[in-house]
Amino acid sequence: MLAVINVVLPVFGIMLAGYLCGRFALLGQGSSQALNGYVYYVALPALFFLSMSRVPVNQAFDPGFLGAYGGAAAILFLVALAIARFAFPNRVGGLGLHAMSAIFANTGYMGIPLLLIAYGDAGRLPGIISSLFNGVLVMGVVTAILEIDAHAGSGFLAILRKIAIGVLRSPLMMSAAAGLLVSGFEVTLPPAFVTFCDLLGATAGPCALFAIGLFMVGKSIRAGLGEVLWVTLLKLVAQPLLTWWLAYEVFHLEATWAASAVIMAALPTGALSFVLAQRYVVYIERATSVILISTLLSVFTLTGLFLVIPKP
């Protein structure tokens, strides 16, 4: 539990710092949107590019690991989307972010440190692959859904064209694709440029969390509490259970990889769901509440998971 708390407390600390700065009006109006824009257009592209460039292409798409972690995420995404359509009606973009909040784990800021504590360097690659799955595939799919919502009312072909343009022009997708090309062609990047991207990328998580704190000023996390708790249940209970079954019973992953898949699936909702919500001005308060509540409860669920998961 101490290891989990040591990872979770800084997350809350950064959000609290943002909240206090907003509460006492230290940064002025619009600071949350400005900081969120910096994360979306500057810090995350640097992080995505460098992360993709560092992972060998043949290792970035491990079929067994992606089948377990990604398969569970895909199934629950569709389940959450279908249930929300009737139980929590919303516009298309809101439904997409509802489903994203149910599967999008805080892999980079919490997951990789936990895997390194638990399994040493053997946990690094599973952590990176799950982070890339979330950052590239999940965010790409949800971006497409948000583009559909943004252009509702246009003709079918016009919507398809705008979706393609929106996804391809996304700084996140462009930077990930560029990093994949660098990795595929084994291009050696200049050390100064690597340091530049490292410094920018390292600010993505803290700035996103700080922006959440700024946004929470004057807001209540009790709005839509039933929906928030349902999404949190999917994230902290259903996703790791389904991933466990796929990892151990279906794909029979090696012990460290199976345990890593389950742990990454059991993480709370990541702050980047808030980044997209604020970028497209939809589902912002619900996404924020899910991040806060799932992060708090994960102290107990992750601790319990570490007690029962098979040791590699």
N, C-alpha and C positions, 0 to 999 in steps of 0.2 A: 504493500500500500504506500509506503514512503516513496518508492520510486515513481509511482503514478502521481502522487501528490506533488512531488518535485517538478514533474512535467506540466501538470494542470495549473498549479498556482501562478506561474508566470503568465499563462493565458489570461486568467482573470485579472492579474495585476495590470496588464497592458490595457484591457478593456476598462478597468476602473480608472486608470490614468486618463484615458480619453473621455470618460464620463465626467470626471472632475474638471478637466479643462473646458468641456462644454458647459457644465453646470455653472462655472464661474466666468463664462464668456471670455476666456483667455485668447481664443483663436478667431473669434468673429463668426458671423453667419456664413453658411456655405462651406465651412471648413471640412465637414464630413464628406460632402460631394467632391470637393477639390482633392482631398486625400485619396478618396476612392478612385478618382480619375487617374491620379498618379500610379496607383497600384495596377489599374487595368491597362494603361497605355505605356507604362515605363517599367515598373518593377517586375511584374509577371512575365512580360515578353522576355526580359533578360534572364529570368529564372528558367522559363520553359526552353529557351534556346540552348542555354548552357547544359541543362539537365539532359536534353535529347542528344546533344553533341557528345556527351560523356559516356553514354550507354551504347555498347556495340549492338548493331541492329539485330543480330542473331540472338542476343540475350534479352532484348527489350520486349520480345514477343514470345516468351516461354508459354507454350500451349497449355500445359497442365496447370500452371499457376493462374494464368488468365482464365482458364476454364472454371476454376474454383472461385477465385475472387471476382472475376468479371462476370461469370455466369450467374452467381448469386445476386450481384448488383443489377444485372439486366433483368432478371426475373422479378426482383422486388421493385424495380423502377416501374415495370409494367403493372404489377399488382397495385402499387400505390397510386399510379395514374388512373387506373380503372375504378378503384374504390373512391378516390377523391372526386371523380366525375359525378358521382351520385351523392356521396356523404358530405363533401365540402365543395359545393359548386363554385366555380371561379372562371375567369377568362382563361384562355389557353395558356398564356404565359404563367399565370398563377398556378395552374395545374402542373406545368412542367417544373416549376421551382419547388412545389410541394413534393413531387416525386424525387427531385434532385436532393432535397434536404433529407430524404429518407435513406439515401445510399452514399452521399458524398462525404467521405471521411476526412478528418484532419490528419492526413497521412504525413505531410511534410513537417509540420510544426510539432506534432505530438508522436506520430507513428514511428518515424525513423529513430528518434531518440529512444523510444521504448524498446524497439527491436535491438538497438545497439547495446542497451543495458542488459537485455535478456539473453541475447545470443552472440554478442560481439560482432565482428566484421561479417560473419555469416548472414546476419540479418540485413545488411546494407542493400544488397541487390533486390531482394523481395520488396523492401521498402521503396526503393526507387521505381521499380516497375509498377507497383500499385499507385504511386504518386503520379506517374505518367498516364496511367489508365484514367485516373480521375481528371487530371488536368487537360488531357487531350481529348479522349473519347467522350467522357461524360459531359465536360463543358462544351464540346463541339455539338453533341446532340441537343443539349438544353439551349444553346445559342440558336440552333435551327428552330426549335420550338418557339423561342422568344421572337425570332424574326417572323414566323408565321403569325404570331399574335400582333406584332407591330404593323403588319401589312394586311390584316384581315379586311375583307371587302374587295380586294383586287381579284382579278381573274386567276384561274388555276395556274396557267403558264407564267403569268406575271409574278405570282407568289413563289413558284419554283425558282424563277430567275433571281428574285430578290433574296430568297433564302441562300442560294448558292453564293451570291455576291456578298451577303452579310457574313456568312461563315468564312469565306475565303479572305475577306478583308479584315476579319477579326485579328487584332494584333496577337492574340494568344495562339490562334491556329497558324498564322504566318510564321511566328517565331519558332513554334514546334516543328513545322515543316522544314524550316531552314536548318534547325539543329539536327534533324534526321538526315538531311542531305550531307551536312558536315561529317556526321558519324559514318554514313554509308560510304562516302568517298575518302574517309580517313584523312581529312584536312587537319593540319596542325594550326591551331589558332595562336596568334601572338600573345605572349604572356600578359602584356599590359591590357589587352582586350579581355582576356579571361578574368583578370582581377577586376576590371570595370564591371563586367557582367555579374561576377560574384558579389561585389559590393551592392549593386542595385538589387539583385535577386534576393539577397538576405533581408532586405527591407520589406518585401512583399507581405509576409505573414504578420509582422508586428504592426505595419501600417494599416492593414485590413482590420485587425483586431482593435486598433486605436480608433479607426473610423466607426466601428460598431459602437464603441463607448460614447463617442460624440453623438451618434444618431439616437442613442437611448435616452438622452436628456428630454424629460417631459413625456416619455412614452411609458406604457405599462406592458409588462410581459404577460399579464393575465388575459389580454385580448385574444380571443380564439383559443383558449387554453385547451379545450378538448381536442382540437386539431393538432395543436403543438405536441400534446402528450402522445397522441396516436403516432405521429411522425417519429417522435423520440423512441417509442416502443419498437417500431420497425427498425430504426437505426441501431439501437443498442442491444436488442434481443433477437429479432427475426433475421437480420443480416448475418450476424456471427453464427447463429445456429445453422442456417442454410449453407453458409460457407464451410462450416465444420463438416457437414455431411458430404458436400462435393469434394472437399480436400482429402478427407480420410477414407470415404467409402466409395466414391466414384472414380476420382483420378489417382488415388493412392500416392499422393505426393510424398517425397522424402520428408522426414520428420520436421526439420527446421523450416522448410518451405511451407508445409501444411500449417504448422503453428503460426508462422508469420502471416499467412493468408487470413487466418481466423482473427488474429490480433488486429490486423489492419481493418478488417470488416467491423470489429467491435468498437472502433474509435468513434468519438462524437462527431457531429456534423461540422465540416470545415468552414472557415470564414469566407471562402471564395463564393459560397452560395449567396452571401450578403453582397459581395462585390457585383455579381450579375444582377441581383435583385435591384440594387440601387442604380446600376447602369441602365436598366430598362424600366425603372420606376414601377415595379410590380412586386407584390408579396414581400415587401421590405420588413414590415414588423413581424410577420410570422417567421421569416427566415432568421431574424435576429433572436427571437424567443427560442427557437429550436436550438440554435447554436449555444445560447446561454444555458438552457436547461439540460440539454444532452451532455454538455461539458461537465456540469456539476454532477450529474448522476453517473457519469462514466468513471468517476473515482471509485465507486462501489462495484460497478459491473466489470470494469477491467481488473480490479483486484480479485474478484471472485473468479474471473476467467483464468488468471495466472495461477490460481490454486488448483484448477481442475484440468487444465490443458496438458496433454502428454508432453513430458520433457524429452527433447531431442537427445 
